[in-house]
Amino acid sequence: MAASRTKHQSLIATDDDVRAGIKALRRKCAVIRRMHDAAGDPPLRRREAGFEGLARIIVGQQLSVASASAIWTRTIAAVQPFDAPTLLAIPEPELRAAGLSRGKIKTLNAMAREVAASGLDLGRLDHLANEDIHAALTRISGVGPWTADVFLMFCIGRADVFAPGDLALQVAAQMAMDLDERPTAKELAAIAERWKPWRGVAARLLWAYYKVVKDAKSGVPL
């Protein structure tokens, strides 16, 4: 099954799309074949889009999956309905009580103000090119390239987006390619050029491979 299309980009919408990308990447890249043999098909990892989707990415930054999930659950419970006006009306101590850091509260409020003041509709960005979506998101104070890349990959589902600034992707690439040093974001972006037009699938596989190697080193049963 070929990946579904938008005007601008292919999408990763189903597990079949992930498998199609893996099949195409295996044909042309020995590193992908080695990682896929070790990790298997990576998960789809699609998330809700829009205001809630971007907020969840912000909340989960630099946290373990378990911690991010727990804090997100408390944040959702504290902000009902989860929209820009309601979020802006919640006192900071209540958000801190949910487990949010001051930095993340500041970014969430900046996002909410941008939505409320400029009419930015985070749920209707899918008709834009990657570069335009990236620019719209990184205009928000506290939202950097990594956050925008992850939103494009998992909330909008663009197939050819990569997050070269992600530490786990850098470490996974170093391990998979037997590099002496962890590549920089610029170096990893150059490496990822070989995985076009399926860089989003390559990223998913690198994350899966990173987990397999990390679990093996820590003695976690595979």
Contacts in CASP RR format, 6 or more apart in sequence:
PFRMAT RR
TARGET T0000
AUTHOR 0000-0000-0000
METHOD contacts of the structure
MODEL  1
MAASRTKHQSLIATDDDVRAGIKALRRKCAVIRRMHDAAGDPPLRRREAG
FEGLARIIVGQQLSVASASAIWTRTIAAVQPFDAPTLLAIPEPELRAAGL
SRGKIKTLNAMAREVAASGLDLGRLDHLANEDIHAALTRISGVGPWTADV
FLMFCIGRADVFAPGDLALQVAAQMAMDLDERPTAKELAAIAERWKPWRG
VAARLLWAYYKVVKDAKSGVPL
1 14 0 8 1.000
1 16 0 8 1.000
1 17 0 8 1.000
1 20 0 8 1.000
2 20 0 8 1.000
3 10 0 8 1.000
3 11 0 8 1.000
3 12 0 8 1.000
3 13 0 8 1.000
3 17 0 8 1.000
3 20 0 8 1.000
3 21 0 8 1.000
3 159 0 8 1.000
4 10 0 8 1.000
4 11 0 8 1.000
4 13 0 8 1.000
4 17 0 8 1.000
5 11 0 8 1.000
6 126 0 8 1.000
6 127 0 8 1.000
7 127 0 8 1.000
8 127 0 8 1.000
8 128 0 8 1.000
8 129 0 8 1.000
8 130 0 8 1.000
9 129 0 8 1.000
9 130 0 8 1.000
9 158 0 8 1.000
9 159 0 8 1.000
9 160 0 8 1.000
10 158 0 8 1.000
10 159 0 8 1.000
10 160 0 8 1.000
10 197 0 8 1.000
11 17 0 8 1.000
11 156 0 8 1.000
11 157 0 8 1.000
11 158 0 8 1.000
11 159 0 8 1.000
12 18 0 8 1.000
12 44 0 8 1.000
12 46 0 8 1.000
12 153 0 8 1.000
12 157 0 8 1.000
12 158 0 8 1.000
12 159 0 8 1.000
12 200 0 8 1.000
12 201 0 8 1.000
13 46 0 8 1.000
13 157 0 8 1.000
14 44 0 8 1.000
15 41 0 8 1.000
15 44 0 8 1.000
17 44 0 8 1.000
17 159 0 8 1.000
18 41 0 8 1.000
18 42 0 8 1.000
18 43 0 8 1.000
18 44 0 8 1.000
18 201 0 8 1.000
18 204 0 8 1.000
19 41 0 8 1.000
21 159 0 8 1.000
21 198 0 8 1.000
21 201 0 8 1.000
22 32 0 8 1.000
22 36 0 8 1.000
22 41 0 8 1.000
22 42 0 8 1.000
22 201 0 8 1.000
22 205 0 8 1.000
24 198 0 8 1.000
25 32 0 8 1.000
25 36 0 8 1.000
25 195 0 8 1.000
25 198 0 8 1.000
25 201 0 8 1.000
25 202 0 8 1.000
25 205 0 8 1.000
26 32 0 8 1.000
26 33 0 8 1.000
26 36 0 8 1.000
28 194 0 8 1.000
29 194 0 8 1.000
29 195 0 8 1.000
31 176 0 8 1.000
31 177 0 8 1.000
32 195 0 8 1.000
32 202 0 8 1.000
32 205 0 8 1.000
34 176 0 8 1.000
35 172 0 8 1.000
35 176 0 8 1.000
35 205 0 8 1.000
35 206 0 8 1.000
35 208 0 8 1.000
35 209 0 8 1.000
36 205 0 8 1.000
38 209 0 8 1.000
38 212 0 8 1.000
38 213 0 8 1.000
39 205 0 8 1.000
39 208 0 8 1.000
39 209 0 8 1.000
39 211 0 8 1.000
39 212 0 8 1.000
40 208 0 8 1.000
42 201 0 8 1.000
42 204 0 8 1.000
42 205 0 8 1.000
42 207 0 8 1.000
42 208 0 8 1.000
43 204 0 8 1.000
43 208 0 8 1.000
44 204 0 8 1.000
45 153 0 8 1.000
45 154 0 8 1.000
45 204 0 8 1.000
46 154 0 8 1.000
46 155 0 8 1.000
46 157 0 8 1.000
47 53 0 8 1.000
47 56 0 8 1.000
47 57 0 8 1.000
47 154 0 8 1.000
47 155 0 8 1.000
48 56 0 8 1.000
48 155 0 8 1.000
49 122 0 8 1.000
49 123 0 8 1.000
49 125 0 8 1.000
49 126 0 8 1.000
49 155 0 8 1.000
49 156 0 8 1.000
50 122 0 8 1.000
50 123 0 8 1.000
50 125 0 8 1.000
50 155 0 8 1.000
51 82 0 8 1.000
51 83 0 8 1.000
51 84 0 8 1.000
51 111 0 8 1.000
51 112 0 8 1.000
51 115 0 8 1.000
51 122 0 8 1.000
51 123 0 8 1.000
52 82 0 8 1.000
53 122 0 8 1.000
53 151 0 8 1.000
53 155 0 8 1.000
54 111 0 8 1.000
54 122 0 8 1.000
54 137 0 8 1.000
54 143 0 8 1.000
54 147 0 8 1.000
54 151 0 8 1.000
54 155 0 8 1.000
55 75 0 8 1.000
55 82 0 8 1.000
55 87 0 8 1.000
55 108 0 8 1.000
55 111 0 8 1.000
56 72 0 8 1.000
57 147 0 8 1.000
57 150 0 8 1.000
57 151 0 8 1.000
57 154 0 8 1.000
57 155 0 8 1.000
58 104 0 8 1.000
58 107 0 8 1.000
58 108 0 8 1.000
58 111 0 8 1.000
58 143 0 8 1.000
58 147 0 8 1.000
59 68 0 8 1.000
59 71 0 8 1.000
59 72 0 8 1.000
59 75 0 8 1.000
59 100 0 8 1.000
59 104 0 8 1.000
59 108 0 8 1.000
60 67 0 8 1.000
60 68 0 8 1.000
60 71 0 8 1.000
60 72 0 8 1.000
61 104 0 8 1.000
61 146 0 8 1.000
61 147 0 8 1.000
63 71 0 8 1.000
71 98 0 8 1.000
71 99 0 8 1.000
71 100 0 8 1.000
74 97 0 8 1.000
74 98 0 8 1.000
74 99 0 8 1.000
75 95 0 8 1.000
75 98 0 8 1.000
75 99 0 8 1.000
75 100 0 8 1.000
76 82 0 8 1.000
77 98 0 8 1.000
78 90 0 8 1.000
78 94 0 8 1.000
78 95 0 8 1.000
78 97 0 8 1.000
78 98 0 8 1.000
79 86 0 8 1.000
79 87 0 8 1.000
79 90 0 8 1.000
79 95 0 8 1.000
80 86 0 8 1.000
84 111 0 8 1.000
84 112 0 8 1.000
84 113 0 8 1.000
84 115 0 8 1.000
84 116 0 8 1.000
85 112 0 8 1.000
85 116 0 8 1.000
87 108 0 8 1.000
87 109 0 8 1.000
87 112 0 8 1.000
88 109 0 8 1.000
88 112 0 8 1.000
88 113 0 8 1.000
88 116 0 8 1.000
92 102 0 8 1.000
92 105 0 8 1.000
95 105 0 8 1.000
95 108 0 8 1.000
96 102 0 8 1.000
96 105 0 8 1.000
100 108 0 8 1.000
106 141 0 8 1.000
106 142 0 8 1.000
107 140 0 8 1.000
107 141 0 8 1.000
107 142 0 8 1.000
107 143 0 8 1.000
110 140 0 8 1.000
110 141 0 8 1.000
110 142 0 8 1.000
110 143 0 8 1.000
111 140 0 8 1.000
111 143 0 8 1.000
114 120 0 8 1.000
114 139 0 8 1.000
114 140 0 8 1.000
115 121 0 8 1.000
115 122 0 8 1.000
120 136 0 8 1.000
125 133 0 8 1.000
125 136 0 8 1.000
125 156 0 8 1.000
126 156 0 8 1.000
128 136 0 8 1.000
130 152 0 8 1.000
130 158 0 8 1.000
130 160 0 8 1.000
130 161 0 8 1.000
133 148 0 8 1.000
133 151 0 8 1.000
133 152 0 8 1.000
133 156 0 8 1.000
134 145 0 8 1.000
134 148 0 8 1.000
134 149 0 8 1.000
134 152 0 8 1.000
137 143 0 8 1.000
137 144 0 8 1.000
137 147 0 8 1.000
137 148 0 8 1.000
137 151 0 8 1.000
138 144 0 8 1.000
138 145 0 8 1.000
138 147 0 8 1.000
138 148 0 8 1.000
145 163 0 8 1.000
145 165 0 8 1.000
146 163 0 8 1.000
146 165 0 8 1.000
146 166 0 8 1.000
149 161 0 8 1.000
149 162 0 8 1.000
149 163 0 8 1.000
149 165 0 8 1.000
149 166 0 8 1.000
150 163 0 8 1.000
152 158 0 8 1.000
152 161 0 8 1.000
153 161 0 8 1.000
153 162 0 8 1.000
153 163 0 8 1.000
153 200 0 8 1.000
153 203 0 8 1.000
158 200 0 8 1.000
159 197 0 8 1.000
159 198 0 8 1.000
159 199 0 8 1.000
159 200 0 8 1.000
159 201 0 8 1.000
160 196 0 8 1.000
160 197 0 8 1.000
160 198 0 8 1.000
160 199 0 8 1.000
160 200 0 8 1.000
161 199 0 8 1.000
161 200 0 8 1.000
161 203 0 8 1.000
162 169 0 8 1.000
162 188 0 8 1.000
162 189 0 8 1.000
162 192 0 8 1.000
162 195 0 8 1.000
162 199 0 8 1.000
162 200 0 8 1.000
162 202 0 8 1.000
162 203 0 8 1.000
163 169 0 8 1.000
163 203 0 8 1.000
164 170 0 8 1.000
164 185 0 8 1.000
164 186 0 8 1.000
164 188 0 8 1.000
164 189 0 8 1.000
164 192 0 8 1.000
165 185 0 8 1.000
165 188 0 8 1.000
166 203 0 8 1.000
168 206 0 8 1.000
168 207 0 8 1.000
168 210 0 8 1.000
169 188 0 8 1.000
169 203 0 8 1.000
169 206 0 8 1.000
169 207 0 8 1.000
169 210 0 8 1.000
170 182 0 8 1.000
170 183 0 8 1.000
170 184 0 8 1.000
170 185 0 8 1.000
170 188 0 8 1.000
171 182 0 8 1.000
171 210 0 8 1.000
172 206 0 8 1.000
172 207 0 8 1.000
172 209 0 8 1.000
172 210 0 8 1.000
172 213 0 8 1.000
173 179 0 8 1.000
173 182 0 8 1.000
173 183 0 8 1.000
173 188 0 8 1.000
173 191 0 8 1.000
173 206 0 8 1.000
174 181 0 8 1.000
174 182 0 8 1.000
174 183 0 8 1.000
175 209 0 8 1.000
175 210 0 8 1.000
175 213 0 8 1.000
176 206 0 8 1.000
176 209 0 8 1.000
177 191 0 8 1.000
183 191 0 8 1.000
192 199 0 8 1.000
192 202 0 8 1.000
192 203 0 8 1.000
195 201 0 8 1.000
195 202 0 8 1.000
212 222 0 8 1.000
215 221 0 8 1.000
215 222 0 8 1.000
216 222 0 8 1.000
END
